[in-house]
Amino acid sequence: MVNVTARYQKSDIKYNKNSLKTIHQAGILTDAVKVKSNLDYPSFSEYNLSTYYKHEFDKKDHELSIDVGYFNFENTQRTRYKYDDSLNSVITNRIDNTKDTKESLKSLLAYRIPVSNNTEIESGINYYWQKMNNQYYSGNDNIHSDLLYKENRISTYVSYIHETSKLSYQLGFNYETSKIYLNKSDKNNYTSLFPKILVGYRFNDFHKLTFELNRKITRPSRSQLNPFVYIIDDNTINTGNSNLKPSYTNLLALKYNFTKNIIMARCYLTYGYTDDFISKVRYVNNKNQIISSYDNILEQKFGLLTFETELELLDGELIVSPYTDLQYTMFRGESEKIYYNNKGWQFSYGFWLEYSFLESYTFGYDFTWSDYKITPQGKSKWGGNSYFELSKVVFKNKGRLKLAYSWKMEDNLDVFENNDTYQKVIIDRPSMFSIIFSYRFNRNRLGKRTPKSKMESEDGKKLH
């Protein structure tokens, strides 16, 4: 599988001649991706265009921001399924064709008002629109499915931010309303309120403690909503659920940051509660077939301990960032088909390494692994992924050429509470080789850009 990416970025910065203030910033960023594969692996194209504009009012110190983005995606895949029952000498060789398309448009209008030297208020309006179409056709069985998904989402937010050298806090909320259409039927509409409280205290230059309380939303994906009955073989059937609702998670987090010289360490302790958790529901019907679908029948409680470090070595040329996660999860719920009451520990670890050499070259490597993952059905043995990249700065530091290689493997083993094997699936995902070229063009008007040393005050804080 080969991935070719092209990127172009342009920005325009205008400054006031008589001060260090930025009058406005504007820019455009476009991405185009093309991936071509053979049978069993997807081929897709992707296009992304985003623009932004930010204006700072010099006298009142107010700030206006406008962001607009457009995204287009198309995925085509041909998959061959083989089923061989040696007892009955039955062989199934089926080729399925799927085509997914997605368009989305998002925009943001935000305004920031300074109340005092240490306090500001920010508010904004978000609009998001998306349309997705999923087409499936099986030539052997003459089965066809076509799902059209549309969503219109509007949200508004207000944040009150106060920050001093020791104490900082942020109070705010986000109000969101959404309308969803499935195959031209109006359903799954919802309105939600998301409060947020963030309080931080800096003991000195090295230690900082932060408390956070917020609420998040997880929306069902297109594949989870698609009600089409997908027959993998005579004993395995997958289907979606068009009546799925979003799930909401209430989070309580305590974060500790330590920074000194070449070492930066972060430790997070998080507690979360999710109602109407979206989960895959598996059961065996009276024909001894495994039926897989999705439902909101579960509640989830979890505690998460995360530890991250970052070391800068060789005068900053080598950066090493190991990280670990330890999580305890509880699932509880029941439906007409099955009852869930499962809990357990899961552990994952990994690291990121970045090395800069010969002034313009950078090598990066990312590795992640998880031994087990707790699921509503029981315990699932998972896997990991690796990612390599090598990049070089070209065209007078405005361009970058990047070569990347990624690999991912999953080894799923779902187990009932009585330790009987329920289903085992080993997935060795295809590796991907990527070629990425990016170029950035900057233009300053009304004089040269002020050097960084002059853009900061004596205590290191930026003046704008």
C-alpha positions in Angstrom: 0.0 0.0 0.0 1.4 3.4 -1.0 0.3 6.8 0.3 1.2 10.0 -1.6 0.4 13.3 0.2 0.8 16.9 -1.1 0.5 19.9 1.2 0.5 23.6 0.5 0.3 26.4 3.2 0.2 30.1 2.7 -0.1 32.8 5.4 -0.2 36.6 5.4 0.8 38.6 8.5 0.3 42.3 8.8 1.8 44.4 11.6 1.3 47.8 13.0 4.3 50.1 12.2 4.1 51.9 15.6 3.7 48.9 18.0 4.4 45.3 18.3 0.8 44.4 17.8 -0.4 42.1 15.1 -3.2 43.7 13.1 -4.3 40.6 11.3 -3.2 37.1 10.3 -4.7 35.1 7.4 -3.8 31.8 5.9 -4.8 28.9 3.8 -3.8 25.2 4.1 -4.7 22.5 1.6 -4.0 18.7 1.7 -4.5 16.1 -0.9 -3.9 12.3 -0.3 -4.1 9.4 -2.7 -3.8 5.8 -1.7 -3.9 2.9 -4.3 -4.1 -0.7 -3.2 -5.0 -4.1 -4.6 -7.8 -6.5 -3.7 -8.5 -6.8 0.1 -7.0 -3.4 0.9 -8.8 -0.1 0.5 -8.0 2.6 -2.1 -9.0 6.1 -1.1 -8.6 9.7 -1.9 -8.8 12.6 0.5 -8.9 16.4 0.1 -8.8 19.0 2.8 -9.0 22.8 2.5 -9.0 25.2 5.5 -8.7 28.9 5.9 -8.4 31.2 8.9 -8.4 34.9 9.6 -7.6 36.6 12.9 -7.8 40.3 13.6 -6.6 42.1 16.7 -8.1 45.5 17.5 -5.1 47.6 18.5 -6.8 50.1 20.8 -9.2 47.8 22.7 -7.0 44.7 22.5 -10.0 42.7 21.3 -9.6 39.7 19.0 -11.8 38.3 16.2 -11.2 34.9 14.7 -12.8 33.2 11.7 -12.0 29.6 10.6 -13.6 27.7 7.7 -12.7 24.2 6.6 -13.9 21.7 3.9 -13.2 18.0 3.8 -13.8 15.4 1.0 -13.1 11.7 1.3 -13.8 8.7 -1.0 -13.0 5.1 -0.2 -13.3 2.1 -2.5 -12.6 -1.5 -1.3 -13.0 -5.0 -2.8 -12.8 -7.8 -0.2 -12.6 -11.5 -0.8 -14.2 -13.8 1.9 -13.2 -17.4 2.0 -15.0 -20.0 4.1 -14.0 -23.7 4.1 -16.0 -26.2 6.1 -13.9 -29.4 5.7 -16.6 -31.6 7.3 -19.2 -30.7 4.7 -16.7 -29.8 1.9 -18.4 -26.5 1.4 -16.3 -23.6 0.0 -17.5 -20.0 -0.1 -15.5 -17.6 -2.2 -17.3 -14.2 -2.2 -16.1 -10.8 -3.4 -17.8 -7.7 -1.8 -17.6 -4.2 -3.0 -17.9 -1.1 -0.8 -17.8 2.6 -1.6 -17.8 5.3 1.1 -17.9 9.0 0.5 -17.9 11.8 3.0 -18.2 15.6 2.7 -18.0 18.0 5.6 -18.0 21.7 6.2 -17.1 23.4 9.4 -16.8 27.1 10.5 -16.0 29.0 13.7 -16.6 32.6 14.6 -15.0 33.6 17.9 -14.5 36.9 19.8 -12.1 37.5 22.7 -12.6 40.4 25.2 -9.9 41.3 27.8 -11.5 42.3 31.1 -8.3 43.1 32.9 -4.6 42.3 32.6 -5.2 38.8 34.0 -8.7 38.1 32.8 -10.5 37.6 29.5 -13.8 36.3 28.1 -14.1 34.4 24.9 -17.2 33.3 23.1 -18.0 31.7 19.8 -20.3 29.9 17.4 -19.5 26.6 15.6 -21.4 25.2 12.7 -20.7 21.7 11.3 -22.3 19.9 8.3 -21.5 16.5 7.0 -23.0 14.1 4.4 -21.9 10.4 4.2 -23.0 7.8 1.7 -22.2 4.1 2.2 -22.8 1.7 -0.7 -22.3 -2.1 -0.5 -22.8 -4.7 -3.2 -22.1 -8.4 -3.1 -21.9 -9.9 -6.6 -22.3 -13.5 -5.5 -25.4 -13.0 -3.4 -26.9 -10.1 -5.4 -27.2 -8.1 -2.1 -27.2 -4.3 -2.2 -27.2 -1.6 0.5 -27.2 2.2 0.3 -27.1 4.3 3.4 -27.3 8.2 3.3 -26.3 10.0 6.5 -26.6 13.8 7.0 -26.0 15.9 10.0 -26.3 19.6 10.9 -24.8 20.7 14.2 -24.7 24.1 15.8 -22.9 24.9 19.1 -22.0 28.0 21.0 -19.5 28.4 23.9 -18.5 30.9 26.5 -15.3 30.8 28.5 -14.1 33.0 31.4 -10.3 32.8 31.9 -8.2 34.2 34.7 -4.5 33.7 35.1 -1.9 34.9 37.5 1.7 33.8 38.2 0.4 31.3 40.7 -3.3 30.7 40.2 -5.3 30.1 37.0 -8.8 29.0 36.3 -11.3 28.7 33.5 -15.1 28.5 33.7 -17.2 27.8 30.7 -19.8 25.8 28.9 -20.7 24.6 25.4 -24.3 24.3 24.2 -24.9 22.0 21.2 -27.9 21.0 19.1 -27.8 18.5 16.3 -30.1 17.1 13.6 -29.4 13.8 12.0 -31.1 12.3 8.9 -30.8 8.6 7.9 -32.0 7.9 4.4 -34.1 11.1 4.5 -35.8 10.2 7.8 -35.4 12.8 10.6 -34.1 10.9 13.7 -31.5 10.9 16.5 -31.8 14.6 17.1 -30.3 15.8 20.4 -29.5 18.9 22.4 -26.7 18.9 25.0 -25.0 21.2 27.6 -21.3 20.7 28.4 -19.9 22.6 31.4 -16.2 22.9 32.1 -14.2 23.9 35.1 -10.4 24.1 35.1 -8.3 25.2 38.1 -4.5 25.3 38.1 -1.9 26.2 40.7 1.8 26.7 40.0 3.9 26.1 43.1 7.1 27.3 41.5 8.9 27.2 38.1 9.0 23.4 38.3 5.8 22.1 39.7 2.2 22.7 38.7 -1.1 21.0 39.7 -4.3 21.2 37.7 -7.9 20.1 38.5 -10.4 19.6 35.6 -14.1 18.8 35.5 -15.9 18.5 32.2 -18.4 16.6 30.1 -17.8 15.0 26.7 -19.9 13.5 24.0 -19.3 10.4 21.8 -21.4 10.2 18.7 -22.2 6.9 16.9 -20.3 6.4 13.7 -21.8 5.7 10.3 -20.9 2.0 10.4 -22.5 1.7 13.8 -25.7 3.3 12.5 -26.0 1.4 9.3 -28.9 -1.1 9.8 -27.7 -3.3 6.8 -27.4 -7.0 7.6 -23.8 -8.0 6.6 -23.4 -11.8 6.3 -19.7 -12.6 6.7 -20.3 -16.4 6.5 -23.0 -18.9 7.4 -22.2 -18.5 11.1 -21.3 -14.8 11.5 -23.6 -11.9 10.9 -22.9 -8.2 11.5 -25.4 -5.4 11.5 -25.7 -1.8 12.8 -28.4 0.0 14.8 -30.0 3.1 13.4 -31.6 3.9 16.8 -28.2 4.5 18.5 -27.9 7.6 20.7 -24.8 9.6 21.6 -23.1 8.6 24.9 -22.0 11.2 27.4 -18.9 10.9 29.7 -18.4 13.0 32.9 -14.7 13.4 33.6 -12.9 14.3 36.8 -9.1 14.7 36.4 -6.1 15.7 38.5 -2.9 16.5 36.6 0.6 17.1 37.8 3.4 18.7 35.7 7.1 18.8 36.4 9.6 20.7 34.2 13.3 21.2 34.9 16.2 21.5 32.5 16.0 18.6 30.1 13.2 16.7 31.8 9.4 17.2 31.5 7.1 14.8 33.3 3.3 14.6 33.5 1.1 12.4 35.6 -2.7 12.3 35.1 -5.3 10.7 37.4 -8.7 10.5 35.8 -12.1 9.2 36.8 -14.9 8.9 34.3 -18.5 7.8 34.1 -20.3 7.1 30.8 -24.0 6.6 30.4 -25.5 5.0 27.3 -22.1 3.6 26.4 -22.0 2.6 22.7 -20.7 -1.0 22.5 -20.7 -4.0 20.2 -23.3 -6.5 21.4 -22.6 -10.1 20.6 -24.9 -13.1 21.2 -25.7 -16.5 19.7 -29.2 -17.0 18.2 -31.2 -20.2 18.1 -29.5 -21.2 14.8 -26.1 -21.1 16.6 -25.1 -18.0 14.6 -22.9 -15.3 16.1 -24.8 -12.0 15.8 -22.8 -8.7 16.2 -24.6 -5.4 16.5 -24.4 -2.1 18.6 -26.5 -0.8 21.5 -26.7 1.8 24.2 -27.4 -0.7 27.0 -24.2 -0.2 29.0 -22.9 2.1 31.6 -19.1 2.4 32.0 -17.0 3.5 35.0 -13.2 3.8 34.7 -10.2 5.1 36.5 -7.1 5.9 34.5 -3.5 6.6 35.6 -1.2 8.0 32.9 2.5 8.8 33.2 4.4 10.6 30.4 8.0 11.9 30.3 10.0 13.8 27.8 13.8 13.9 27.8 15.9 16.3 25.7 19.3 14.9 25.1 22.4 15.9 22.9 21.5 19.6 23.2 18.0 19.0 22.2 18.8 16.9 19.1 17.4 13.7 20.6 14.0 13.6 22.3 12.7 10.5 24.0 9.2 10.3 25.4 8.1 7.1 27.1 4.5 6.8 28.3 2.3 4.3 30.2 -1.4 3.9 30.9 -3.0 1.8 33.7 -6.8 1.7 33.6 -9.5 -0.1 35.6 -12.8 -0.4 33.8 -16.3 -1.6 34.9 -19.1 -2.4 32.4 -22.7 -3.1 33.5 -25.9 -3.4 31.4 -28.5 -5.8 30.1 -30.7 -6.4 27.1 -33.2 -9.0 26.0 -30.3 -11.1 24.7 -27.5 -10.9 27.2 -26.5 -9.5 30.6 -23.1 -7.7 31.1 -21.3 -7.3 34.3 -17.6 -7.2 33.6 -14.6 -5.4 35.1 -10.8 -5.6 35.1 -7.4 -4.0 34.5 -5.8 -3.0 31.3 -2.2 -1.8 30.7 -0.6 -0.2 27.7 2.8 1.4 27.1 4.9 2.9 24.3 7.4 5.6 23.5 8.2 8.3 20.9 11.7 9.0 19.7 12.8 11.9 17.6 16.4 12.6 16.4 17.6 15.6 14.4 20.8 15.4 12.5 22.8 17.1 9.7 20.8 20.3 10.4 17.9 19.5 8.1 17.1 15.8 8.8 14.7 14.4 11.4 14.0 10.7 12.2 11.0 9.7 14.3 9.7 6.4 15.7 6.5 5.7 17.6 5.6 2.4 19.2 2.5 1.5 21.2 1.4 -1.8 22.7 -1.5 -3.0 24.8 -1.5 -6.5 26.3 -5.2 -6.7 27.2 -8.3 -4.6 26.7 -11.4 -4.9 28.9 -14.6 -5.3 26.8 -18.3 -5.8 27.9 -18.0 -9.5 26.9 -14.8 -10.1 28.9 -11.1 -9.7 28.2 -9.7 -9.0 24.8 -6.0 -9.6 23.9 -5.1 -6.6 21.7 -1.8 -5.6 20.0 0.1 -2.6 18.9 1.4 -0.5 16.1 4.7 1.0 14.9 5.4 4.2 12.9 8.6 5.4 11.3 9.3 8.7 9.6 12.3 10.4 8.0 12.0 14.0 6.9 14.2 16.6 5.4 13.8 20.4 5.2 14.1 21.7 1.6 13.6 24.9 -0.3 15.3 27.3 2.1 13.5 26.0 5.2 10.0 26.5 3.6 9.5 23.0 2.4 9.6 19.5 4.0 9.8 16.1 2.4 8.8 13.2 4.6 8.9 9.5 4.1 6.8 7.4 6.5 6.1 3.7 7.1 3.4 2.4 9.5 2.4 -1.1 10.7 -0.5 -2.2 12.9 -1.4 -5.6 14.3 -4.4 -6.6 16.4 -4.9 -10.0 18.1 -8.5 -10.0 19.5 -9.5 -12.8 21.9 -12.9 -12.3 23.5 -13.6 -14.5 26.6 -16.7 -15.1 28.6 -16.7 -14.8 32.4 -16.4 -18.6 32.6 -13.2 -18.4 30.5 -14.7 -20.2 27.5 -13.4 -18.7 24.3 -16.1 -16.7 22.6 -14.5 -15.5 19.4 -10.9 -15.1 18.2 -9.9 -12.8 15.3 -6.3 -12.1 14.3 -5.9 -9.0 12.2 -2.5 -8.1 10.6 -3.3 -4.8 9.0 -1.4 -3.8 5.9 1.7 -1.7 6.3 1.6 1.7 4.6 4.4 3.6 3.0 3.8 7.3 2.7 5.5 10.1 0.7 4.5 13.6 2.1 5.7 16.9 0.7 4.7 20.2 2.3 5.5 23.8 1.4 4.8 26.9 3.4 4.8 30.4 2.0 4.9 33.4 4.5 4.4 37.0 3.6 4.7 40.0 6.0 3.4 43.4 5.2 4.1 46.9 6.7 7.7 46.1 7.5 9.7 43.1 8.5 8.4 40.8 11.2 9.6 41.8 14.7 12.3 39.4 16.0 11.2 36.9 18.6 13.4 38.5 21.3 11.5 41.8 20.9 8.1 40.1 20.9 8.5 38.9 24.4 8.7 40.8 27.7 11.4 40.3 30.3 9.6 37.4 32.0 9.3 35.5 28.7 5.6 36.1 28.1 4.5 37.0 24.6 3.2 40.6 24.3 0.5 39.6 21.8 
